[in-house]
Amino acid sequence: MKILQLGKFYPIRGGVEKVEETLTEGLSARGLDCDMLCASADGVRETRILPLNAHGRIIVVPTWFKAAGTTIAPKMIGWLRKHATEYDLIHVHHPDPMAALALRLSGFRGRVILHWHSDILSQRFFLFFYKPLQNWLIRRAEKIVGTTPVYVRESPHLAHAQDKCTYVPIGIEPLQPDPEKVADIRRRFAGSKLILSIGRLVPYKGFPHLIEAMALLPAEYRLVIGGTGPLQQALETLIREKSLLDRVTLTGYVDDAALPAWFGACDCFVLTSTMKTEAFGIVQIEAMSCHKPVVATRIPGSGVAWVNEDGVSGRNVTPGKPEEYALAIREVAENAGKYGESAYLRFLNCFTREQMINNILQVYEIH
């Protein structure tokens, strides 16, 4: 069987692309022919074929421009029309209207698996025009795979396709914090309960509520927020207004090399997103892989609170309620050893890379 993972960007920028890359690498490493077709995210104006191993490649077509959060990459259509007959199964990753259009126009007659990472939420005007293509994609797919049981069950777009819906949790390789780097961070925050949060500084991430929660916690609690985005200045202003300049730090962008040490050094990781745009929260399982407990939010229709099992790997709270955040953070941070070990066991049981690949092979019915 020859498989194509279809959609999104390269170089990797987000969770959807990371899942595609992981599946392409993992399946091809097991001897299955598996390619990934995606659009360029770095401005390169020519098609590139990047070999992974003897059985896998990443094919990157140029992006003309972006509109309504969607890459416009017409060469994806042409490439897939030319090569569609080479594949037995196309695994398309949603939401990606360009990938859906390319599949629709490709003439492909083989098996289609639809990976439903999230609903389209922020571009409702655009969804009005895209919905007929989305409905075709739902009908065309033989199986629809979500990342949690909650999301596929609650998505209004999948209400009439529940008979072919299943879920495969995202899986990662455990992060490996460098002990020396962890010790350096702990020295910077000596005597503190270190709370960590990572994400783009955008409204749905809910960082103002987390900063407000810090004002309700004892002085030994310190918060580090890693990320960049349009709300940085507003968050800096709120930190000053709350007199938290000595207790809340905005570090800016934290790259992949530095991230494990921050997870290794913290007492608790917090995910304060307030909208269903946060469908899974990969950062939660990154924290769990480092034996760290999590405080997350119960977002209606989202899988975030399913990933972080309440009372096991941490606590889940009502979005936008600083008082609840503060109580949960204090409980989890003061019992970090107990919650942290349970979080690590949950990671091992549910969220490893090998489990995700094994589960996808079951979806493909390849044994």
VMD Tcl script that draws the C-alpha trace (Angstrom):
set ca {
  {0.00 0.00 0.00}
  {1.21 3.51 -0.84}
  {-0.10 6.33 1.37}
  {-0.21 10.12 1.04}
  {-0.59 12.51 3.96}
  {-2.23 15.62 2.47}
  {-2.38 19.16 3.82}
  {-0.92 22.15 5.65}
  {2.61 23.57 5.64}
  {6.32 22.96 5.64}
  {8.48 23.86 7.54}
  {6.42 22.62 10.48}
  {4.65 25.39 12.39}
  {1.76 23.84 14.29}
  {0.20 20.72 15.70}
  {-1.58 19.57 12.53}
  {1.63 19.66 10.48}
  {3.52 17.93 13.27}
  {1.02 15.06 13.28}
  {1.36 14.71 9.49}
  {5.14 14.71 9.65}
  {5.19 12.22 12.53}
  {2.88 9.85 10.65}
  {4.91 10.16 7.45}
  {8.17 9.50 9.28}
  {6.77 6.73 11.46}
  {4.93 4.82 8.75}
  {7.80 5.06 6.25}
  {10.29 3.95 8.92}
  {8.22 0.78 9.27}
  {8.62 0.04 5.59}
  {5.33 1.47 4.29}
  {5.57 3.84 1.32}
  {4.23 7.12 2.74}
  {4.61 10.67 1.38}
  {3.44 14.04 2.66}
  {2.16 16.72 0.26}
  {1.89 20.24 1.65}
  {2.35 23.93 0.86}
  {5.43 26.03 1.47}
  {5.50 28.20 4.59}
  {8.89 29.80 3.93}
  {8.36 31.67 0.66}
  {10.22 29.23 -1.57}
  {8.80 29.48 -5.09}
  {9.62 26.03 -6.45}
  {8.42 22.53 -5.71}
  {10.79 20.61 -3.44}
  {10.99 16.88 -2.76}
  {12.65 16.15 0.59}
  {13.55 12.48 1.14}
  {13.00 11.13 4.67}
  {14.18 7.57 4.08}
  {13.84 4.80 1.50}
  {10.04 4.81 1.84}
  {9.04 8.40 2.63}
  {9.22 11.91 1.16}
  {7.87 15.38 1.90}
  {6.67 17.15 -1.24}
  {6.43 20.92 -0.78}
  {4.67 23.02 -3.42}
  {4.98 26.83 -3.53}
  {2.37 29.03 -1.86}
  {1.18 32.01 -3.88}
  {-0.37 33.87 -0.94}
  {-2.59 33.40 2.09}
  {-6.25 34.43 2.27}
  {-8.56 34.03 5.28}
  {-5.92 31.91 6.98}
  {-5.74 29.54 4.00}
  {-2.72 28.89 1.79}
  {-3.39 29.41 -1.90}
  {-1.13 26.86 -3.58}
  {-2.51 25.92 -7.03}
  {0.44 23.64 -7.77}
  {-0.90 21.28 -5.12}
  {-3.83 20.59 -7.48}
  {-1.57 19.96 -10.45}
  {0.84 17.74 -8.55}
  {-1.93 15.59 -7.10}
  {-3.75 15.25 -10.43}
  {-0.50 13.99 -11.96}
  {0.40 11.56 -9.16}
  {-2.96 10.50 -7.64}
  {-2.93 7.09 -9.29}
  {0.32 6.26 -7.49}
  {-1.47 6.12 -4.13}
  {-3.86 3.59 -2.63}
  {-4.92 5.76 0.32}
  {-4.96 9.52 0.87}
  {-5.08 10.72 4.46}
  {-6.27 14.34 4.30}
  {-5.84 16.64 7.29}
  {-8.64 19.12 8.08}
  {-9.03 22.08 8.25}
  {-7.16 22.81 5.02}
  {-9.40 24.01 2.17}
  {-6.51 23.91 -0.32}
  {-5.91 20.23 0.40}
  {-9.63 19.46 0.16}
  {-9.87 21.24 -3.20}
  {-6.80 19.43 -4.52}
  {-8.31 16.08 -3.55}
  {-11.67 16.99 -5.11}
  {-10.04 17.91 -8.43}
  {-7.48 15.10 -8.49}
  {-9.70 12.35 -9.86}
  {-8.45 10.06 -7.08}
  {-10.59 6.93 -6.77}
  {-8.88 5.16 -3.89}
  {-9.45 5.15 -0.14}
  {-9.75 8.46 1.75}
  {-9.25 8.93 5.49}
  {-10.23 12.33 6.91}
  {-8.34 13.54 9.98}
  {-10.60 16.08 11.70}
  {-8.19 18.12 13.82}
  {-10.70 20.91 14.47}
  {-13.75 22.75 13.18}
  {-13.30 26.00 11.26}
  {-14.15 28.58 13.92}
  {-12.41 31.89 13.22}
  {-13.32 32.24 9.54}
  {-17.10 31.83 9.63}
  {-17.65 34.01 6.55}
  {-15.19 31.88 4.59}
  {-16.81 28.69 5.93}
  {-20.07 29.70 4.21}
  {-18.36 29.26 0.82}
  {-16.21 26.29 1.84}
  {-18.99 24.26 3.43}
  {-20.12 22.43 0.25}
  {-16.54 21.20 -0.28}
  {-16.29 20.28 3.41}
  {-19.54 18.30 3.19}
  {-18.24 16.49 0.10}
  {-15.06 15.61 2.02}
  {-17.08 14.20 4.94}
  {-19.12 12.06 2.52}
  {-16.05 10.98 0.53}
  {-14.09 9.75 3.55}
  {-14.48 6.10 4.53}
  {-13.41 6.97 8.10}
  {-13.11 10.22 10.04}
  {-10.45 10.40 12.73}
  {-10.52 12.94 15.55}
  {-7.85 13.53 18.18}
  {-10.21 12.98 21.14}
  {-13.61 11.32 21.50}
  {-15.06 14.60 22.76}
  {-14.26 16.65 19.68}
  {-15.67 14.26 17.06}
  {-18.76 13.67 19.20}
  {-19.45 17.39 19.74}
  {-18.60 18.78 16.30}
  {-21.86 19.93 14.65}
  {-20.35 19.23 11.22}
  {-19.94 15.53 12.03}
  {-23.39 15.00 13.58}
  {-24.60 12.94 10.63}
  {-21.36 11.00 10.17}
  {-20.91 9.53 13.63}
  {-21.12 5.99 12.29}
  {-17.72 6.38 10.61}
  {-16.04 8.53 13.26}
  {-13.28 7.33 15.55}
  {-10.38 8.97 17.37}
  {-6.62 8.59 17.64}
  {-4.93 10.72 20.31}
  {-1.90 12.70 19.22}
  {1.34 11.02 20.23}
  {4.85 12.42 20.66}
  {8.32 11.33 21.65}
  {8.88 12.26 25.34}
  {10.87 15.45 25.84}
  {14.29 15.02 27.42}
  {15.18 17.99 29.66}
  {18.90 18.67 30.06}
  {19.65 18.50 33.82}
  {22.15 21.38 33.70}
  {19.73 23.67 31.87}
  {16.96 22.71 34.30}
  {19.25 23.52 37.23}
  {20.10 26.91 35.70}
  {16.40 27.83 35.49}
  {15.72 26.59 39.03}
  {18.57 28.80 40.33}
  {16.95 31.82 38.64}
  {13.70 31.05 40.46}
  {15.17 29.68 43.70}
  {12.62 29.34 46.49}
  {9.67 29.76 44.09}
  {6.83 27.64 42.86}
  {7.44 27.97 39.13}
  {4.31 27.99 36.93}
  {4.79 27.67 33.17}
  {2.51 28.46 30.23}
  {3.44 28.34 26.54}
  {1.52 29.67 23.55}
  {0.88 32.45 21.08}
  {-0.08 35.72 22.77}
  {-3.52 35.83 21.17}
  {-6.98 36.29 22.74}
  {-8.20 32.68 22.78}
  {-5.17 31.55 24.83}
  {-6.63 33.32 27.89}
  {-3.39 34.69 29.33}
  {-4.99 37.76 31.00}
  {-7.00 35.42 33.25}
  {-3.82 33.59 34.23}
  {-2.07 36.85 35.11}
  {-5.08 37.85 37.21}
  {-4.88 34.49 38.97}
  {-1.27 35.20 39.93}
  {-2.46 38.20 41.96}
  {-4.48 35.75 44.07}
  {-1.57 33.40 44.78}
  {1.11 33.69 47.49}
  {4.25 35.68 46.72}
  {6.42 32.58 46.21}
  {4.49 31.67 43.06}
  {6.22 32.81 39.87}
  {4.77 32.62 36.36}
  {6.68 32.34 33.08}
  {4.75 32.76 29.81}
  {6.63 31.72 26.68}
  {5.45 33.00 23.32}
  {5.01 36.02 21.07}
  {1.98 37.66 19.54}
  {-0.19 40.76 19.20}
  {-1.26 40.85 22.87}
  {2.26 41.24 24.26}
  {1.96 44.96 25.02}
  {-1.48 44.54 26.60}
  {-0.20 41.71 28.80}
  {2.81 43.80 29.86}
  {0.41 46.59 30.84}
  {-1.75 44.20 32.86}
  {1.32 42.84 34.66}
  {2.26 46.38 35.70}
  {-1.30 47.23 36.76}
  {-1.42 44.12 38.96}
  {2.01 44.96 40.48}
  {3.38 41.62 39.29}
  {6.56 42.74 37.55}
  {8.67 40.65 39.94}
  {6.44 37.57 39.66}
  {5.35 37.28 36.01}
  {7.85 37.00 33.15}
  {7.17 37.10 29.42}
  {10.13 35.29 27.89}
  {9.25 35.74 24.23}
  {9.52 32.85 21.80}
  {10.84 29.60 23.31}
  {12.45 27.41 20.63}
  {12.32 23.62 20.54}
  {15.85 23.31 21.96}
  {15.04 25.38 25.06}
  {11.51 24.11 25.70}
  {12.34 20.80 27.47}
  {14.36 22.57 30.16}
  {11.45 24.88 30.99}
  {9.12 21.88 31.33}
  {11.71 20.11 33.46}
  {12.12 23.11 35.76}
  {8.48 24.04 36.37}
  {6.27 22.79 39.18}
  {3.09 22.99 37.12}
  {2.08 23.67 33.52}
  {-1.05 25.74 32.84}
  {-3.16 25.87 29.66}
  {-5.75 28.64 29.97}
  {-7.33 28.65 26.50}
  {-10.94 29.77 26.42}
  {-12.20 28.72 22.97}
  {-12.70 25.49 21.03}
  {-9.94 26.69 18.70}
  {-7.78 24.84 21.23}
  {-8.85 21.35 20.22}
  {-6.24 19.18 21.96}
  {-3.32 21.11 23.45}
  {-0.13 19.24 22.54}
  {1.76 21.28 25.13}
  {-0.15 19.35 27.80}
  {1.32 16.02 26.75}
  {4.75 17.59 26.38}
  {4.49 18.60 30.04}
  {3.21 15.16 31.05}
  {6.14 13.51 29.28}
  {8.41 15.48 31.67}
  {6.51 14.22 34.76}
  {4.74 17.57 35.16}
  {1.11 18.07 36.23}
  {-1.26 20.25 34.26}
  {-3.99 22.77 35.02}
  {-6.25 23.14 31.96}
  {-9.68 24.47 31.05}
  {-13.01 22.76 30.42}
  {-13.74 24.27 27.01}
  {-17.17 23.15 25.74}
  {-16.77 20.82 22.76}
  {-12.97 20.72 23.00}
  {-10.79 17.74 23.87}
  {-8.44 19.72 26.14}
  {-10.04 18.55 29.39}
  {-10.09 14.95 28.13}
  {-6.34 15.05 27.55}
  {-5.74 16.34 31.08}
  {-7.69 13.85 33.20}
  {-9.12 15.80 36.14}
  {-7.82 14.57 39.49}
  {-5.24 12.34 37.79}
  {-2.78 14.31 35.64}
  {-3.89 17.63 37.13}
  {-7.05 19.71 37.45}
  {-9.49 21.24 34.96}
  {-11.21 24.56 35.61}
  {-13.82 26.86 34.11}
  {-12.35 29.07 31.33}
  {-11.96 32.72 32.29}
  {-12.24 32.20 36.08}
  {-9.02 33.46 37.75}
  {-10.22 32.36 41.19}
  {-10.57 28.76 39.99}
  {-7.19 28.94 38.25}
  {-5.53 30.10 41.47}
  {-7.07 27.33 43.59}
  {-6.19 24.63 41.06}
  {-2.63 25.88 40.55}
  {-2.03 25.91 44.29}
  {-3.43 22.42 44.76}
  {-1.45 20.94 41.87}
  {1.83 22.76 42.58}
  {1.77 21.77 46.25}
  {1.20 18.13 45.23}
  {3.41 18.20 42.16}
  {5.10 14.87 42.92}
  {1.85 12.91 43.12}
  {0.16 14.59 40.16}
  {3.37 14.60 38.12}
  {3.85 10.83 38.31}
  {0.20 10.24 37.42}
  {0.60 12.65 34.50}
  {3.61 10.70 33.24}
  {1.73 7.41 33.46}
  {-1.16 8.93 31.51}
  {1.32 10.05 28.87}
  {2.77 6.54 28.60}
  {-0.67 4.95 28.42}
  {-2.24 7.31 25.87}
  {0.05 9.76 24.10}
  {3.24 8.18 22.79}
  {4.33 8.40 19.17}
  {4.33 4.63 18.74}
  {0.76 4.35 20.04}
  {-0.44 6.98 17.56}
  {1.20 5.17 14.65}
  {-0.16 1.80 15.80}
  {-3.65 3.26 16.12}
  {-3.49 4.83 12.65}
  {-2.48 1.45 11.19}
  {-5.62 0.00 12.77}
  {-7.68 2.76 11.13}
  {-6.03 1.90 7.81}
  {-6.69 -1.79 8.58}
  {-3.03 -2.61 8.01}
  {-1.68 -5.29 10.34}
}
mol new
graphics top color blue
foreach p $ca { graphics top sphere $p radius 0.5 }
foreach p [lrange $ca 0 end-1] q [lrange $ca 1 end] { graphics top cylinder $p $q radius 0.2 }
display resetview
